[in-house]
């Protein structure tokens, strides 16, 4: 009986081993498949990144060309206004020097701008601010 139990356990062990080996052998195929998918995704991502870079490079070139064309049209209009109109009218319509429009003068105006404040500035240093505890109480006392 002991021999039969040992042989039975051996057969069951071989069957379980055969089943587990079949499962384990499929794992390298899945790993290879997943590695291939990962490489494909990395290649697609690199290609997409290159396409985005090319798109923005082309866009920058086209915007530069558009700016240059706009400057040429502006200069043509300015010279035409100077040739065809009186001096006073031409200087009012279009200044001949395009630096006034495209150059440093336009940038200087931006430098003078300040961000909006979220509070009202004080008229004098002795004035209380809107967050003071007694703000507006003097007006209320005067009205009573």
N, CA, C and O of each residue as an XYZ file, in Angstrom:
576
protein
N       0.818     -1.185      0.000
C       0.000      0.000      0.000
C       0.870      1.260      0.000
O       0.539      2.262     -0.635
N       1.971      1.188      0.714
C       2.875      2.319      0.765
C       3.449      2.606     -0.616
O       3.619      3.760     -1.010
N       3.742      1.537     -1.340
C       4.244      1.730     -2.698
C       3.191      2.385     -3.581
O       3.529      3.252     -4.386
N       2.003      2.019     -3.462
C       0.929      2.604     -4.286
C       0.739      4.097     -3.961
O       0.515      4.905     -4.862
N       0.827      4.445     -2.715
C       0.692      5.842     -2.315
C       1.863      6.655     -2.860
O       1.663      7.769     -3.345
N       3.047      6.132     -2.790
C       4.223      6.814     -3.314
C       4.137      7.008     -4.827
O       4.453      8.080     -5.341
N       3.702      5.952     -5.541
C       3.567      6.047     -7.003
C       2.460      7.042     -7.357
O       2.603      7.804     -8.313
N       1.358      7.044     -6.597
C       0.260      7.979     -6.845
C       0.716      9.429     -6.649
O       0.401     10.316     -7.442
N       1.471      9.635     -5.561
C       1.987     10.994     -5.312
C       2.972     11.408     -6.394
O       2.987     12.572     -6.795
N       3.773     10.507     -6.864
C       4.721     10.807     -7.944
C       3.989     11.203     -9.214
O       4.370     12.165     -9.880
N       2.931     10.457     -9.553
C       2.151     10.770    -10.766
C       1.477     12.136    -10.622
O       1.480     12.933    -11.560
N       0.904     12.404     -9.454
C       0.258     13.712     -9.228
C       1.310     14.824     -9.291
O       1.048     15.879     -9.869
N       2.493     14.608     -8.708
C       3.565     15.610     -8.754
C       4.029     15.879    -10.176
O       4.278     17.025    -10.548
N       4.147     14.802    -10.982
C       4.545     14.986    -12.388
C       3.483     15.767    -13.143
O       3.818     16.630    -13.955
N       2.215     15.484    -12.896
C       1.124     16.199    -13.577
C       1.137     17.680    -13.191
O       1.005     18.549    -14.053
N       1.297     17.962    -11.904
C       1.340     19.358    -11.457
C       2.573     20.059    -12.033
O       2.475     21.208    -12.462
N       3.705     19.408    -12.049
C       4.928     19.968    -12.627
C       4.773     20.250    -14.107
O       5.209     21.293    -14.594
N       4.150     19.322    -14.828
C       3.927     19.522    -16.262
C       3.022     20.738    -16.496
O       3.260     21.531    -17.407
N       1.986     20.875    -15.668
C       1.058     22.005    -15.786
C       1.764     23.335    -15.488
O       1.561     24.315    -16.205
N       2.585     23.377    -14.440
C       3.294     24.608    -14.081
C       4.353     24.974    -15.118
O       4.539     26.155    -15.413
N       5.045     23.991    -15.671
C       6.050     24.273    -16.707
C       5.373     24.856    -17.938
O       5.920     25.753    -18.579
N       4.199     24.360    -18.269
C       3.447     24.922    -19.401
C       3.077     26.378    -19.164
O       3.109     27.189    -20.089
N       2.727     26.709    -17.929
C       2.400     28.097    -17.596
C       3.641     28.986    -17.634
O       3.587     30.105    -18.144
N       4.737     28.502    -17.105
C       5.967     29.291    -17.026
C       6.548     29.541    -18.411
O       7.088     30.620    -18.658
N       6.456     28.594    -19.303
C       7.019     28.759    -20.646
C       6.284     29.815    -21.458
O       6.874     30.383    -22.377
N       5.037     30.099    -21.160
C       4.315     31.144    -21.885
C       4.738     32.529    -21.406
O       4.568     33.498    -22.145
N       5.281     32.657    -20.202
C       5.684     33.950    -19.657
C       6.761     34.627    -20.501
O       6.644     35.832    -20.729
N       7.801     33.945    -20.982
C       8.779     34.636    -21.827
C       8.159     35.193    -23.110
O       8.588     36.238    -23.599
N       7.179     34.521    -23.645
C       6.507     35.035    -24.844
C       5.772     36.340    -24.517
O       5.794     37.287    -25.303
N       5.126     36.377    -23.357
C       4.419     37.604    -22.955
C       5.406     38.730    -22.683
O       5.150     39.879    -23.043
N       6.521     38.415    -22.055
C       7.527     39.427    -21.777
C       8.081     39.992    -23.074
O       8.246     41.204    -23.207
N       8.367     39.120    -24.028
C       8.872     39.572    -25.333
C       7.836     40.447    -26.037
O       8.173     41.464    -26.643
N       6.572     40.036    -25.947
C       5.496     40.814    -26.574
C       5.358     42.191    -25.919
O       5.186     43.197    -26.608
N       5.433     42.230    -24.592
C       5.333     43.507    -23.880
C       6.536     44.402    -24.165
O       6.384     45.617    -24.293
N       7.721     43.821    -24.266
C       8.902     44.615    -24.607
C       8.764     45.216    -26.000
O       9.141     46.365    -26.228
N       8.222     44.432    -26.930
C       8.012     44.931    -28.295
C       7.005     46.083    -28.296
O       7.202     47.086    -28.982
N       5.929     45.935    -27.527
C       4.936     47.013    -27.437
C       5.557     48.271    -26.824
O       5.291     49.384    -27.276
N       6.374     48.088    -25.807
C       7.033     49.229    -25.175
C       7.954     49.943    -26.161
O       7.965     51.173    -26.214
N       8.714     49.197    -26.932
C       9.600     49.806    -27.936
C       8.797     50.541    -28.996
O       9.186     51.626    -29.427
N       7.670     49.956    -29.423
C       6.809     50.624    -30.407
C       6.262     51.936    -29.848
O       6.242     52.949    -30.547
N       5.822     51.918    -28.601
C       5.298     53.136    -27.982
C       6.378     54.198    -27.842
O       6.113     55.381    -28.058
N       7.589     53.793    -27.482
C       8.684     54.751    -27.378
C       9.024     55.341    -28.734
O       9.305     56.535    -28.837
N       9.002     54.527    -29.769
C       9.266     55.018    -31.127
C       8.173     55.993    -31.565
O       8.465     57.044    -32.136
N       6.911     55.641    -31.296
C       5.797     56.531    -31.653
C       5.880     57.850    -30.893
O       5.603     58.911    -31.452
N       6.257     57.785    -29.634
C       6.381     59.006    -28.829
C       7.505     59.900    -29.361
O       7.336     61.116    -29.459
N       8.628     59.315    -29.697
C       9.744     60.100    -30.243
C       9.357     60.727    -31.578
O       9.704     61.875    -31.853
N       8.637     59.971    -32.407
C       8.189     60.502    -33.692
C       7.210     61.656    -33.475
O       7.302     62.678    -34.155
N       6.280     61.504    -32.543
C       5.312     62.563    -32.244
C       6.028     63.817    -31.737
O       5.694     64.932    -32.138
N       7.006     63.631    -30.862
C       7.765     64.761    -30.329
C       8.506     65.487    -31.452
O       8.562     66.716    -31.457
N       9.068     64.748    -32.392
C       9.749     65.373    -33.531
C       8.765     66.137    -34.408
O       9.079     67.225    -34.891
N       7.565     65.570    -34.619
C       6.553     66.251    -35.430
C       6.106     67.554    -34.768
O       5.919     68.561    -35.451
N       5.935     67.542    -33.450
C       5.534     68.758    -32.730
C       6.632     69.812    -32.839
O       6.351     70.991    -33.052
N       7.875     69.382    -32.693
C       8.997     70.310    -32.808
C       9.056     70.924    -34.209
O       9.250     72.132    -34.351
N       8.890     70.096    -35.235
C       8.887     70.599    -36.612
C       7.729     71.564    -36.841
O       7.885     72.584    -37.512
N       6.563     71.235    -36.279
C       5.387     72.099    -36.450
C       5.646     73.489    -35.882
O       5.371     74.493    -36.540
N       6.171     73.550    -34.669
C       6.398     74.852    -34.049
C       7.556     75.599    -34.708
O       7.561     76.829    -34.735
N       8.520     74.879    -35.228
C       9.609     75.530    -35.962
C       9.062     76.176    -37.236
O       9.396     77.318    -37.553
N       8.225     75.443    -37.960
C       7.607     75.992    -39.181
C       6.703     77.168    -38.838
O       6.688     78.169    -39.555
N       5.956     77.055    -37.756
C       5.076     78.149    -37.339
C       5.879     79.403    -37.023
O       5.484     80.507    -37.395
N       6.999     79.236    -36.341
C       7.844     80.395    -36.016
C       8.378     81.050    -37.288
O       8.421     82.277    -37.385
N       8.782     80.241    -38.258
C       9.277     80.799    -39.524
C       8.171     81.549    -40.256
O       8.406     82.631    -40.793
N       6.961     80.978    -40.282
C       5.850     81.627    -40.977
C       5.449     82.934    -40.297
O       5.130     83.913    -40.971
N       5.464     82.951    -38.977
C       5.136     84.191    -38.254
C       6.200     85.249    -38.535
O       5.875     86.427    -38.689
N       7.461     84.842    -38.603
C       8.534     85.789    -38.923
C       8.341     86.349    -40.327
O       8.505     87.549    -40.544
N       7.990     85.481    -41.288
C       7.736     85.953    -42.654
C       6.554     86.919    -42.680
O       6.580     87.925    -43.388
N       5.518     86.604    -41.903
C       4.339     87.469    -41.861
C       4.707     88.828    -41.270
O       4.240     89.859    -41.755
N       5.534     88.839    -40.237
C       5.967     90.091    -39.628
C       6.787     90.913    -40.615
O       6.611     92.127    -40.723
N       7.685     90.241    -41.335
C       8.482     90.961    -42.342
C       7.593     91.525    -43.444
O       7.809     92.647    -43.900
N       6.595     90.755    -43.875
C       5.671     91.241    -44.905
C       4.879     92.436    -44.389
O       4.650     93.399    -45.121
N       4.466     92.374    -43.142
C       3.730     93.488    -42.564
C       4.601     94.740    -42.516
O       4.130     95.840    -42.807
N       5.862     94.576    -42.150
C       6.779     95.718    -42.138
C       6.936     96.300    -43.535
O       6.954     97.520    -43.700
N       7.051     95.433    -44.552
C       7.188     95.914    -45.929
C       5.952     96.688    -46.361
O       6.068     97.740    -46.990
N       4.760     96.175    -46.027
C       3.524     96.885    -46.377
C       3.468     98.220    -45.653
O       3.086     99.230    -46.244
N       3.838     98.236    -44.400
C       3.828     99.465    -43.627
C       4.782    100.494    -44.232
O       4.425    101.663    -44.382
N       5.985    100.065    -44.576
C       6.950    100.980    -45.182
C       6.445    101.493    -46.527
O       6.647    102.662    -46.858
N       5.788    100.630    -47.306
C       5.230    101.053    -48.594
C       4.146    102.117    -48.372
O       4.104    103.124    -49.078
N       3.280    101.885    -47.393
C       2.229    102.862    -47.111
C       2.826    104.177    -46.594
O       2.357    105.256    -46.959
N       3.844    104.090    -45.759
C       4.461    105.301    -45.217
C       5.130    106.104    -46.325
O       4.980    107.324    -46.387
N       5.865    105.427    -47.196
C       6.529    106.175    -48.279
C       5.495    106.731    -49.256
O       5.667    107.836    -49.771
N       4.427    105.983    -49.518
C       3.367    106.493    -50.387
C       2.670    107.692    -49.780
O       2.342    108.642    -50.491
N       2.441    107.666    -48.487
C       1.800    108.800    -47.826
C       2.700    110.022    -47.869
O       2.210    111.139    -48.034
N       3.999    109.836    -47.727
C       4.915    110.969    -47.783
C       4.995    111.538    -49.191
O       5.093    112.752    -49.369
N       4.953    110.664    -50.189
C       5.050    111.138    -51.572
C       3.751    111.781    -52.040
O       3.780    112.779    -52.760
N       2.622    111.227    -51.643
C       1.345    111.647    -52.213
C       0.586    112.659    -51.365
O      -0.290    113.350    -51.884
N       0.893    112.765    -50.086
C       0.163    113.685    -49.214
C       1.089    114.821    -48.784
O       2.303    114.777    -48.978
N       0.471    115.830    -48.199
C       1.286    116.927    -47.672
C       2.057    116.427    -46.453
O       1.742    115.381    -45.884
N       3.054    117.183    -46.072
C       3.939    116.764    -44.983
C       3.179    116.595    -43.678
O       3.412    115.634    -42.945
N       2.261    117.530    -43.379
C       1.505    117.446    -42.125
C       0.610    116.211    -42.109
O       0.544    115.491    -41.114
N      -0.075    115.979    -43.220
C      -0.975    114.827    -43.292
C      -0.181    113.531    -43.238
O      -0.586    112.594    -42.550
N       0.935    113.456    -43.943
C       1.742    112.242    -43.978
C       2.312    111.924    -42.604
O       2.362    110.758    -42.211
N       2.741    112.939    -41.869
C       3.308    112.675    -40.537
C       2.225    112.233    -39.554
O       2.500    111.481    -38.619
N       1.000    112.698    -39.765
C      -0.093    112.269    -38.887
C      -0.563    110.863    -39.230
O      -0.884    110.078    -38.338
N      -0.604    110.544    -40.520
C      -1.089    109.223    -40.934
C      -0.103    108.120    -40.587
O      -0.425    107.202    -39.833
N       1.071    108.213    -41.126
C       2.069    107.162    -40.956
C       3.441    107.790    -40.787
O       3.919    108.461    -41.702
N       4.074    107.599    -39.675
C       5.441    108.080    -39.570
C       6.352    107.286    -40.496
O       6.223    106.067    -40.608
N       7.263    107.971    -41.151
C       8.139    107.315    -42.125
C       9.117    106.368    -41.445
O       9.519    105.366    -42.037
N       9.497    106.667    -40.231
C      10.452    105.829    -39.518
C       9.693    104.685    -38.848
O       8.916    104.912    -37.920
N       9.914    103.473    -39.312
C       9.166    102.347    -38.773
C       9.645    101.944    -37.381
O       9.030    101.088    -36.745
N      10.732    102.544    -36.897
C      11.192    102.243    -35.546
C      10.171    102.721    -34.516
O      10.094    102.171    -33.417
N       9.386    103.743    -34.867
C       8.366    104.217    -33.940
C       7.315    103.144    -33.689
O       6.759    103.053    -32.595
N       7.050    102.344    -34.692
C       6.027    101.318    -34.557
C       6.638     99.993    -34.152
O       6.118     99.332    -33.254
N       7.734     99.583    -34.792
C       8.285     98.252    -34.599
C       9.467     98.199    -33.646
O       9.849     97.121    -33.190
N      10.038     99.331    -33.344
C      11.303     99.314    -32.611
C      11.157     99.494    -31.127
O      10.210     99.013    -30.505
N      12.122    100.200    -30.574
C      12.243    100.349    -29.132
C      11.140    101.219    -28.542
O      10.817    101.071    -27.364
N      10.560    102.109    -29.315
C       9.534    102.995    -28.770
C       8.332    102.199    -28.293
O       7.749    102.525    -27.259
N       7.957    101.175    -29.017
C       6.828    100.346    -28.603
C       7.171     99.554    -27.350
O       6.301     99.310    -26.515
N       8.402     99.159    -27.214
C       8.810     98.402    -26.039
C       8.883     99.313    -24.820
O       8.590     98.870    -23.709
N       9.269    100.586    -24.999
C       9.346    101.506    -23.877
C       7.973    101.742    -23.267
O       7.854    101.899    -22.052
N       6.940    101.770    -24.092
C       5.595    101.962    -23.570
C       5.205    100.806    -22.669
O       4.540    101.014    -21.654
N       5.608     99.584    -23.021
C       5.291     98.424    -22.207
C       6.014     98.464    -20.873
O       5.499     97.956    -19.877
N       7.213     99.068    -20.837
C       7.975     99.133    -19.600
C       7.307    100.052    -18.583
O       7.468     99.851    -17.379
N       6.553    101.068    -19.048
C       5.903    102.003    -18.141
C       4.635    101.427    -17.540
O       4.108    101.988    -16.579
N       4.138    100.343    -18.067
C       2.900     99.763    -17.560
C       3.139     99.098    -16.216
O       4.196     98.515    -15.973
N       2.139     99.195    -15.348
C       2.214     98.552    -14.047
C       1.051     97.585    -13.917
O      -0.009     97.783    -14.511
N       1.257     96.569    -13.157
C       0.188     95.602    -12.915
C      -0.911     96.267    -12.106
O      -0.623     97.117    -11.264
N      -2.155     95.902    -12.339
C      -3.247     96.502    -11.556
C      -3.133     96.097    -10.091
O      -2.691     94.997     -9.759
N      -3.540     97.011     -9.237
C      -3.469     96.770     -7.798
C      -4.825     96.277     -7.314
O      -5.865     96.658     -7.851
N      -4.804     95.445     -6.315
C      -6.062     94.952     -5.770
C      -6.525     95.791     -4.577
O      -7.349     95.347     -3.777
N      -5.992     96.989     -4.469
C      -6.386     97.906     -3.414
C      -6.293     99.324     -3.956
O      -5.614     99.580     -4.950
N      -6.973    100.225     -3.300
C      -6.896    101.630     -3.687
C      -5.733    102.274     -2.957
O      -5.630    102.140     -1.737
N      -4.859    102.964     -3.661
C      -3.728    103.604     -2.973
C      -4.226    104.747     -2.084
O      -5.248    105.372     -2.370
N      -3.499    105.004     -1.021
C      -3.866    106.077     -0.092
C      -3.602    107.431     -0.730
O      -2.647    107.598     -1.489
N      -4.444    108.379     -0.421
C      -4.261    109.735     -0.909
C      -3.174    110.446     -0.116
O      -2.404    111.228     -0.673
N      -3.110    110.174      1.184
C      -2.053    110.729      2.025
C      -1.624    109.658      3.032
O      -2.362    108.697      3.253
N      -0.457    109.805      3.639
C       0.043    108.758      4.547
C      -0.791    108.582      5.808
O      -0.771    107.504      6.402
N      -1.514    109.596      6.230
C      -2.308    109.508      7.457
C      -3.645    108.818      7.248
O      -4.325    108.492      8.221
N      -4.024    108.597      6.039
C      -5.307    107.987      5.716
C      -5.285    106.503      6.079
O      -4.274    105.827      5.886
N      -6.405    106.002      6.606
C      -6.479    104.575      6.943
C      -6.864    103.791      5.692
O      -7.527    104.298      4.787
N      -6.434    102.570      5.679
C      -6.740    101.721      4.537
C      -8.099    101.054      4.670
O      -8.740    101.152      5.716
N      -8.540    100.381      3.622
C      -9.856     99.750      3.610
C      -9.930     98.581      4.582
O     -11.028     98.180      4.965
N      -8.797     98.023      4.991
C      -8.804     96.899      5.919
C      -8.666     97.325      7.375
O      -8.641     96.476      8.266
N      -8.577     98.615      7.625
C      -8.459     99.101      8.990
C      -9.781     98.889      9.731
O     -10.847     98.898      9.117
N      -9.708     98.698     11.062
C     -10.914     98.442     11.848
C     -11.860     99.637     11.858
O     -13.077     99.460     11.905
N     -11.323    100.832     11.815
C     -12.164    102.019     11.886
C     -12.460    102.622     10.512
O     -12.912    103.764     10.429
N     -12.216    101.888      9.456
C     -12.440    102.411      8.109
C     -13.926    102.686      7.905
O     -14.754    101.801      8.118
N     -14.258    103.869      7.507
C     -15.636    104.254      7.217
C     -16.450    104.642      8.435
O     -17.596    105.068      8.289
N     -15.895    104.508      9.635
C     -16.656    104.848     10.842
C     -16.823    106.348     10.985
O     -17.836    106.805     11.514
N     -15.870    107.112     10.534
C     -15.974    108.580     10.632
C     -17.146    109.070      9.782
O     -17.865    109.983     10.186
N     -17.334    108.486      8.644
C     -18.438    108.882      7.782
C     -19.760    108.516      8.440
O     -20.731    109.268      8.354
N     -19.798    107.358      9.097
C     -21.021    106.934      9.762
C     -21.347    107.863     10.919
O     -22.517    108.173     11.142
N     -20.322    108.324     11.674
C     -20.527    109.244     12.787
C     -21.019    110.591     12.279
O     -21.878    111.222     12.895
N     -20.462    111.031     11.138
C     -20.873    112.315     10.580
C     -22.333    112.278     10.124
O     -23.054    113.268     10.249
N     -22.752    111.159      9.608
C     -24.131    111.042      9.112
C     -25.138    111.028     10.269
O     -26.276    111.467     10.102
N     -24.730    110.531     11.431
C     -25.639    110.488     12.594
C     -25.741    111.865     13.153
O     -26.449    112.080     14.137
